[in-house]
Amino acid sequence: MRVHVLASGSAGNALVVESKEGAVLFDCGLGPRVLAARLRAVGVHPEQILALVLSHEHSDHVKGLPHFQKRFSVPILATGGTWDALGGVACGGELLHLGRPSTVAGLSVLPLPASHDAVEPAGFVVEGGGLRLGLLTDTGVVTELLLDRLAGCHALFLETNHDLDMLRFGPYPPVLKQRIASRHGHLSNAQARDALGRLVHPALRQVVAMHLSRENNCPALVEQELGCVLRGGHVKLAVASQEEPLTVHLEEGEP
C-alpha cells in the first residue's frame, strides 16, 4: 500500500491511498491543474481513482470538488452533515455514517467524529491488505474515542497545526487565535505529541505530521515535539507540506 500526501495545509489538502484495486482520494482541496500535477508526480494515473472521500466542507478540503465531479464518474462519500453544508448530496454522492465502516474501492473506511468548526467533520481509519492507517487532521482535541479507534495503526497521519508560542505571539487577530486554539480548532504540536504518546505501539511504522500552519509552525518544531515520543525507536517521522507531495510505502507483514 502506498499513501501519497499530495498537499497538506490551509491552502489545500488532498491525500491518496493506493491499494491493489485502485486509489481513493481523501479530500479535494486543490485546483485541477495542481491536482493533476501532484498525481503525476507520485505516479498515480487519474483513471486509478475509484472514489473521493471528504472529511468536511471547508474550502481547503473541497474547493476542487466542482471540477472533480466533471472529470471523474466515481462515488463521492461524505457524512450527511458535510453534504448538507455543501448544498445536498450531489449526483453520485454517498453517505458516510460516523462510527460505521464503509467499503470503498476494496478498503474499509471508518469515519470518526472530529472536533472542528464544521457541520459533521470526520477523521478516518483505513484498512486494507492487513494494514491500518489513521488519518486525523482538523480537530481541536483528540478525544478518548479517537484514541481508542486509532489504536493499532501501522501509520498515523496526524495534525500538528501550530506551535503554541508562535500562535500566541504571532500576527493573527485575537479572535482567530482563539478559534485555532479552541476545542473546535486545530491540534497544536504539544497536543499531537501527547496523543502520539498514547498511540505508539510495536507495530507502528510511520508517523506523518499534517496541516502545518505557515505562520504558526515550522517542521523543526514539529520534529522536536514528536521526537520526544519517537526518539530511539523504529518509527519513521515525516512532515507533510503544502508545496511538495510526500509518499509513504507500507508493505504487508513488514516488521
KAJOFEN-V281482 format. One line per field, one symbol per residue. phi: phi as a letter, one per 40 degrees, with the letter a starting at -180 (. if undefined). burial: I if it has 16 or more other ideal C-beta (glycine too) atoms within 10 Angstrom, else O. Layout:
BEGIN
phi = ???
burial = ???
END
This chain:
BEGIN
phi = .bbbccaaiccibaabbbbccibbcbgacbccccdccccccbgbcdcccbabbbcaccccbbcccdcdcccbbbcbbacdcccccchhccdgcbcbbdgbcbcbfgbcbbcbccbacbcacbbabbbaggbbbbbabfacabcccccccccgccabbbcbcacdccccbccccdccdccccccbbbccdcccdcccdcbcadccbabbcbfccccbaadccccccccdccdgbcccbbbcbccbcbbbbbbcgcc
burial = IIIIIIIIIIOIIIIIIIIOOIIIIIIIIIOOOIIOOIIOOIOIOOOIIIIIIIIIIIOIIIIIIOIIIOOIOIIIIIIOIIIOIIOOOOOOIOOIOIOOIIOIIOIOIIIIIIIIOIOIIIIIIIIIOOIIIIIIIIIIIIIOOIOOIIOOIIIIIIIIIIIOOIIOOIOIOOOOIOOIIOOIIIIIIOIIIOIIOOIOOOOIIIIIIIIIIOOIIIOOIIIOIIOOIIOOOOIOIIIIIOOOIIIIOIOOOOO
END
